[in-house]
Amino acid sequence: MVHITQLQKFVDQYKTQLLSSGIPETYWEPLYKKLLYQTFDAGECFQLVKIEYDEPKQPHEPLWGLQALRDLSNKEENIFLIDHAWTYQISQARNHLQYSPLRSRLANILGLNDELNSEELIEQIFDNMWRINCTYTVKDVKNGEQNQMWYVMDEIGCAVQHRDIPNCRIVPFFTSEGAYSLLFLLLNVEDGDLLYRDFAEGINDPVARKVALSPWVPISFEDFPTDVHIPSEDYFTSGHIPETLPDLSQFNCSDKEEKEKYYVYTQYDLIKQFLSDQKFEITSDEDKADILWYTEHFRDFETLSKNPKKFVNQFPYEYVITVKDLLCMTCRRFKNNTYRADWMPVTYNLVNEIGNFANYFHKNPGKFWIIKPYNLARGMDIHITQNFNYIMRLPCTGPKIAQEYLTNPVLFYRNDCEGQVKFDLRYVILLKKVRPLQAYVFKEFFLRFANKPFDLSHFDDYEKHFTVMNYTENAQLKHLKCEDFKKEWSKQYMDYHWDAVEGKILEMLREILDCATVADAPCGIAENPQSRALYAADLMLDWTETKEIQPKILEINYMPDCQRACDYYPDFFNDIFKLLFLNVEKNDIFYKL
């Protein structure tokens, strides 16, 4: 018998989770008892059955089913704990699979030949595991970041098949002791019935639902066009907090009267540390400040325009370039959306263009894709694959874009790595005006390198395929200044003069800003005489089929980390503030776009 006080404590502690997971209240007490005594009794009510097929089994067809051993009611205590056979992060998966018992267990669940050599079996598991993978997000208590965890349920959980009208549900459940999955009935089942759940639960849009189910219910996507266009204004505002526009009547002229000293209110510690020019003084008083340099998003430009002598370090609706999906949509304005820019990789939004992507994917076999979340940095939740099922499962971890992965990038030879590695370049962009466009680029760019020689294998190997090592524990971080890179470039690529390559980069950055400012807000960056902004454009260099070097934009960052810039160039913020607020243009420091 359950003590009512202990049951109530359990309910009080987990009520939010119980309700959000849609677990009927009739199951709360039996769930408490099974968790208390760690009762895994699904085997008393169900059995695994191997599915036989008249024709050879297709990859999407299930190998196992879960069959009821007796009549079961959804009104009784029929909720069951499902254990997790494997919990992992993508970057750790290959190491986990070196463990032979885990490899053999997964091979049995997936119907793979576990007598293959370990590397071949690991690759087959990677290719096939997306039909049985589930996911949840946990917060790192040390840094507050969200970590995406993947898991495979035990044999019982993996055997439950899909049906649009299910007779059961399976949901993850988290306690202080660990993570489980819970299986509970929605309908009565009879002896001999198979259990079914909805693999696209909660997805009601018919297109999105078909795509989400495609790993298990393959369909043709030929009815979807592969060409995509600029979405409506609603797309640019959906999911974003509204911003107000400045009252331009408050400004009598575009240029402000220069002051003897400008007071700077900033939330960025590096500015407090490195802004040393006598024309600027740090203040903690926002009202007194002439320049507001925030690290948080600023949105009330209308109110700010009532005090027209103040500056702010952001433009209205600049998120059209600083959020990954919007950057791609914005860049479709290149040449009035009649021609895809050579500097923009083929990109699809996996929310509202997923059917279009699926058709393009199947018409272009062999391409690799990099899947990125809309608005995360530091390489978080980014995946590289040519596995369609893998890609189709990723939107369940949050909205994403699919972008063609550069398979023939320009590489950099590192002696310490004994081979050629990937690298990317970061250019600092300074935006002063929108109409007419007035923008500059800091001449000293910044470099980031992979730590392992590049090839088209092991895409889960972060140090081979990614370059952001600042936030990766125990990863080596290679430092190389701009001038040293140019000297090394002239040795490694003597037939490709850096000035010509950089000319293409600057042209690309100008064209991106043109795309971002040609449309009115909220689809484009709005003009504001009070706005000045600093962005960081990350890009790579790619080889064309004719052996030309083509820059490719990766992303544009709001509030980039400027620590390296300050370490390398102590006057970094002095020069930038003088350019943005005092109109001091130094041709030896800045390019004008």
C-alpha positions, 0 to 999 in steps of 0.5 A, a space after each residue: 500500500 502506498 503512503 498517501 503523503 509520499 505519493 503527494 510529494 511525488 506528485 508535487 515534485 513531478 506534476 509539471 512534467 506529468 501534465 506537460 507529458 500528457 500522462 493521465 492522472 489514473 497512471 500517476 500512482 502506479 507510476 510512483 510505485 514502479 519508480 519507487 521499487 524500480 519495477 520493470 514488468 513490461 515483459 509480463 504483459 508483452 513479448 517481442 515478436 519478429 516480423 516475417 515478410 513475404 518479400 525481402 524486408 526493406 530498410 524502413 520496415 520494422 524487424 520487431 513488434 511488441 505483442 500483448 500477452 493478454 487483454 489490457 485496459 487503458 483504465 487500469 495500472 497499465 503504465 510501464 517503465 522502459 529502460 534506455 539501452 544507450 544515451 549519448 551525444 553525437 560527438 561521443 557516439 563513435 567512442 561508445 560504439 567501440 564497446 562490443 556489447 553495446 555494438 552487438 545489442 544495437 545490431 540485434 535491435 536493428 537487424 544488422 550482422 554483428 559479425 562484421 568488423 567493428 568499424 564497418 558495423 559502427 558505420 552501419 549502426 550510424 546509418 540505421 540508428 535514426 529510426 530508433 533514436 529519441 532525443 531530449 535536452 538537458 541544461 549544463 549546470 556549469 555554464 547554463 548551455 543546452 546539451 542535446 542528448 540522444 538515446 535508444 530505448 531498450 528492446 521493448 521500447 524499440 519494438 513499438 511500431 508506428 500507426 497514425 491512430 496509436 493505441 499507446 504513447 511513449 514519453 521520456 520521464 526524468 527523475 533525480 535517479 535518472 531518465 526513463 521512458 514511459 509506455 502507457 495505453 491510450 486504448 484497450 488492447 487484446 491478447 495478441 494485438 501489436 502496440 503502435 505509437 505515433 512517431 510524428 506525434 503533435 505534427 498536424 501540418 500534412 506536409 510536415 507530417 509526411 516528411 517527419 514520418 519518411 524514415 518509416 513511411 517513405 514517400 515521393 517528394 517530386 511534387 515539391 519544387 526545388 526552387 524556393 523564394 523569399 518568404 512573406 513578411 510574416 516569416 521575418 517577424 514570426 518568433 521575434 519580439 517586435 521592434 519599434 522604428 525611429 521617428 525620423 522627423 526627430 533628426 534635422 540632419 544626418 550628421 551630429 555635432 561633434 562633442 569634446 568627449 563622448 560618454 559610453 555606457 557599455 555592458 561589454 567588459 572588453 570595451 571598459 578595458 580597452 577603450 582608452 582614447 581620450 575622446 571617450 569616457 566610460 560611465 555607468 549612467 545610461 541617461 548621461 551616456 552619449 553612446 549605448 553599447 549593449 550586449 543584450 538586444 535593443 528594440 525600442 528605437 522609437 523612444 530612443 529617437 526622442 533623444 536624437 543625440 544618443 547613439 546605440 550599437 544596433 540597427 532595427 531589424 538587423 536580425 535579418 542577417 544575424 539569425 541563420 535562417 533569415 540570413 539565407 532568406 535575405 540573401 535570396 534577394 541577390 539580383 532580385 531573386 533571379 540568381 543564386 549568389 555563388 557565395 551562398 551555399 544551397 540552403 533550405 529551411 527545414 521548417 517551411 521548406 522541408 518538402 522542397 529540400 527532400 525533393 532536391 536531396 533525392 535529385 542530387 544524391 551524393 551531396 553532403 549537408 550541414 544542418 544548423 539551428 537558427 540561432 545557436 553559436 559555438 558549433 552547438 547542435 550542428 550535424 554533417 551527413 548525407 543520411 536522409 533519415 538523420 536529417 529528417 530527425 533533426 528538426 525535432 531538436 529545434 528549427 534548423 536549416 540544411 545547407 550544402 556542405 563544402 566538400 572541396 574547401 581550400 585547405 591550410 597545411 599544418 606541420 603540427 597536424 601533418 596534413 591539410 586542415 579546414 580553416 575559416 576566416 572572420 571579418 569584422 564589419 562596421 555598419 554606419 548607415 543603411 541608406 545610402 549604405 556606408 560600411 567598413 571592414 577591419 583589415 585584420 581578419 581572424 583565423 580558426 583552424 581544424 585540428 585534424 587533416 580533412 577528408 570526407 569521413 567521420 563527420 562526427 569528429 569535431 576536430 576534423 570538420 569544425 574550426 571553433 575550438 575556443 569552447 571545446 574542452 582539451 582541444 588545441 587552439 592554433 593562433 596565427 595572425 593575419 600577416 603571418 597567414 598571408 605569408 604562409 598563403 603565398 607559399 602554399 598557394 603562390 598562383 592565387 594572390 591573396 589580394 585577389 582572393 580578398 577582393 572577392 571576399 569584400 565584394 561578397 560582404 558588400 553584396 550581402 549588405 545590399 541584400 539586407 538593406 534593399 527591403 524595408 523593415 521588417 524584411 530588411 535592416 532599417 535606417 536609423 541615424 542613431 545606429 552604429 553596429 559591429 558584426 563578424 562575418 564567418 566565411 570559408 574558401 571553396 574550390 570551384 570546378 574550374 579551380 577558382 577560389 570562391 568565398 562562401 558565407 557561413 554566418 554573420 554574428 551579432 555581438 561577436 567575441 572580440 577577445 582575440 581582436 583586443 589581444 592582437 590589436 590593443 587599439 581595436 576598440 579605439 579605432 572602431 569607436 573613432 570610425 563609428 562615432 567620430 568619422 575618423 577613417 583610417 585607410 590603413 586600418 579599414 576597407 570601405 565597402 
